[in-house]
Amino acid sequence: MSGYTINGRQVPSVTTIIRETVAGAWMPDQYYLQRGTAIHACCALVAQNKAFRSDPAIDGWVAACRRFFAENPCQVIAVERRVESRLYQYGGRLDAVIEIAGKPPVVLDWKSGEMPLLQVGLQLAGYGYADAVNCKRGMAVTLNGDGTYKTSGIIELKQYWQGFVACRTVYGLKQELGTLSGEKKGKG
């Protein structure tokens, strides 16, 4: 399970819920996980307008992030914010919340590889509907190693929220039955 707790009780992360319940959901190997972690850390620094030096191996992705901000002037509201839902018992860490052109806030998620829109929408909805976030719009930004980026455009999260709640329900059932990845057998 994840490292998220609510009132001392361990809860699953947004990404764990999706990975466990959506057929064909992503699970990158260790190399891509580590690269993604480094890219996300650099994107957080870029979003906060902090100076830093990155590993040359990820310079293209960092350049893509800088290019996104240069071409999309926005106000950064939150960066790498830990979120939770007490009602639905899950946690997570959103990449950023931004405002573009004075419009309602958008949950932004950095991607270092292509992902199906369904999975992106579910993930953004989990973050956007978490307690104290109240963000009903999202956007994925896929960063490429050649310094380019592609956005999903603004995604209305309401249509994905019901799907995320369904995934959370299925996750809970699988947990009760002991059929989550890595669990040995059911409870009864």
URQUIDA-V652890 format. One line per field, one symbol per residue. ss: DSSP state (@ for helix, = for strand, . for the rest). phi: phi as a letter, one per 40 degrees, with the letter a starting at -180 (. if undefined). psi: psi as a letter, one per 40 degrees, with the letter a starting at -180 (. if undefined). A space follows every 10 residues. Layout:
BEGIN
ss=???
phi=???
psi=???
END
This chain:
BEGIN
ss=...===..== ===@@@@@@@ @........@ @@@@@@@@@@ @@@@@@@... .....@@@@@ @@@@@@@@@@ @..======= =====....= ========== .....===== =.....@@@@ @@@@@@@@.. ......==== ===.....== =...==.@@@ @@@@@@@@@@ @@@@@@@... ........
phi=.ccbbbfgbc bccdccdcdc bbdgccaccd dccccccccc ccccccccfb cabbcdcbdc cccccccdcc cbdabccabf ccbabcccfa bibccabbbb fgcddbcbbc bbacbcddcc cccccdcccc dgcfbbbaac bccbccgbaa bcgcbccdcc cccccccccc dccccccgbc dgccacci
psi=iifhihfehh iiidddddde ehheiigiid dddddddddd dddddddefi iihihddedd dddddddddd eghihhdihf hhiihddegi iahidihihh feiiihhhhh heiiiidddd ddddddddei iedfheiihh hhhieeeiih ieihhhedde dddddddddd ddddddefei heidiie.
END
